[in-house]
Amino acid sequence: MTDILLIDDDQGLTQLLGDYLISQGFATRTAGDGHEGMHLLFDRKPDLILLDVTMPNRDGFETLARIRELSDVPVIMLTARGEESYVLRGFSFGADDYVVKPFSFAQLIARIRAVLGRGSKGARDDVLSKADLEVDLKSKRVTRSGQPLTLTPTEFKLLTAIMRRAGEVVSLEELVREVWGPQYSGEIGYVRRYIWHLRQKIEPDPEHPRYLYNERGYGYRFQA
């Protein structure tokens, strides 16, 4: 059963929407703010998150930024603000869709099914395999010579971004935009730090890399 996490401080809405989601065959958990929502993300590992923008303590944009550091779970933003700047900001932080309140529950269900459907296409095509390293994009599993490796979501996204363009030099700026999002465009130091962590996990000898090469002044290249 598809598990949906609803993060919204409007208790009336969460009660009504939660009941409707259950009636449509979804398992549903609710959180009243971003802090509680992050705890449930860890505990429940939902298939999709419905996230309100305006909340106390930690707003939806800040919560989404934190989610994207840890997970690529689909997120649909819910808000009463329909201005283009708000919508674009949501997408820049990594939202998969944006629904303006008030909305019909039937419309929201259609959007939920559409977003979930995007992630289910091309299951067996979503495997990157280079030499003895294999990345399954659907199951989020990485193996080296058949042995599983444990990566964080950000490490997984970084490895995937480089492996997709194996043999090419990918600039630090491109990697920041693809892995962290355009709002982090000036934070190229993120790439270097995560490359170091990634090498500790995937390289047989991190001091003498076999996969992740640093092209000084340009970026990184995956070469098996």
N, C-alpha and C positions, 0 to 999 in steps of 0.2 A: 504494500500500500504506500502511495506517495505521501511523504511527511512534509508538511508545510509549517514554517515558523512565522507567526504574525507578530511583528514588533510595532506597537502603537500604544500611546498613552490614553487614547479615547476608549474607555472601558465599554461604553455602549456599543461602539462600532465593533470592537473585538469580539464581544459576545454574539452579536448578530451575524457577523461575517464568519466567525468560527463555527457557529451552528450550520451556516449555509455550506461551508466547505466540507464539513462532515457529511451533510446530506448528499453531497456530490461525490462522495467516496474517498475524500482525502483525510488522512490523520492530521490533526492540527494541535499545535502548541502555541501559547500566547505569552508575550512579555510586555511589560508596561514601559520599559525604557531600554536604551542601548546597552547598559551594563548587564541587565538581566538577560537581554537577547544574546549577548556574547557568551554568557554561561550556558544557555540552552544550545547555542551553536556547537559548543564543545561536547555537551552531554548527549545531544540528540542527533547531530550530524544530519540536518534536514536536507530534503531534495530541492527545496526552493524557499526563499525568504520574501515575505511581504514587509516592506520597511517604510514606516512613516518618516517624513522629513522633520517636522516640528515636534520635538520632544524635549523634556527637561533633562538636565545633567549632561547628556551627550546627544546631539541632534543626529538626524539620519545621515547626513553627509559624513560626519565624523565617524559614525558607526560603520558606514559602508567602507570608508578608507581602512578601518581596522579589519573588517571582514576580508577585504581583498588582500591584506597582508598574510592571511592565514588560509583562505579558501577560495575556490572558484565557483562556489555554489551559486546558481542563478538568483538574482535579486531584482524584484520589481518594486520601484519606489511608489509610495502613495503620498499625495500632498494636495492641499487646497490651493497651492500656488501654481498657476499654469503658465506663467511668463516664460518666454523662450530661454531666458538666461538661466532660470531654475532647471528647466528640462536639460539643457546642454550641460549644466554643472553636474547633474545626476549621471549623465552618460560618461562625462569625463572621469568621474570617480569609479566607473566600472559597473553601472547599473545595466541590466539587460532590457528593462522596459520601464515606462514611466506612466502612471495613471493618475489623472487629476480628479480630486473629490469635488462634488459628489459623483459617484459612478454607479452603474448598475452592477449587481453581483454577477449577472449572466455575462456581461462584457468582461469582467475581471477573470472569470473562469476561462473564457475563450483565450484571453491573453496568457494565463497560466499554462494552458495546454500548448499554446504556440511556443512559449519559451522552453518548456520541457521538451517539446518535439525537436527543437534545434539541436539539443545535446544528444539525441538518440540516433542521429543519422550517421551512416558510414562507420558502424562500429568496428568492423574488421579492417577497414582502410586506415583507421587511426592508430597505426603501429609504426613507430620509427625504429629502424634496426640498422645499426652501423657496427661492423665487426662483431665483438662479443657483447655490445651494449644494446639493450632493447627497451624502448619506452612505449607502454600501452596507454594511449591518451584517454581511452574510455574508462579503464579500471584504475588509472593513475598509478600503475605499477612500473617500477624500473628494476631491471635485472642486469647483472654482468656475469656472463658465462653461466646463466641460469640461476644465479644466486640473487635473491631480492635485496635491494638497497632501500633504505628509508630516507626519504627526502621530505622537507617541508613543502607546503604548496608554492611558496615563492621560489624555492630552489627548483622545484619541478617545472614551473613556468619558464624559468631562466634556461634550464637545460633544453627544454622543448624549443624555445625561440632560437637557440643556437643550432640545434640538430636539424631543424627544418631547413636550414640554409648551410648544410655541411659543405665545407670546402670554401665558403665565402667568408670574408671578414665582415663582421657585423659591428657597427659603431656603438660606442657607449650610449650615445644619445638615442639610437634606435632601440637598444635593449631597455633603456629606462622607460621609453614611451610604451613599448609592448608589454613589459612585465609589470611596471608600477603604475603606468598611466601618465598622460600628458601633464597633469598637475605636479609631477615630480621631475619635470624636464631639466632642472638645474642640478639634480642630485645624482651626478654620475658616480659619486663615491659609493652609492649603493651597489653598483655592479661589481666593483672590485671586491667589496667585502663579501658579497654572496658567491662570487667566483671562488674565493678562497675556501669558503665553507663547502661549496660543491665539490671542489677538488679533493677535499678530505674524505668525501664519501664515495666518489665514483672512480678516482684514479688509484691504480695499484700502488703507485709511488707519487704522492702529491708534489714532491720536490722536482720530479722529472715527468711532467704531464704527458700522457699519451693521447688525450682527447681534446682538452681545452687549451688552446695556444693563445698567448698574448702577442698581438701585433702592435708593438709600441707606437703610440701616437694615432692609432686607428681604431682598435677595438679587439674583439676576440674571434677566433676561428675554431670550429669543430673539425678535427681531422683524425680519423681512426686509422 
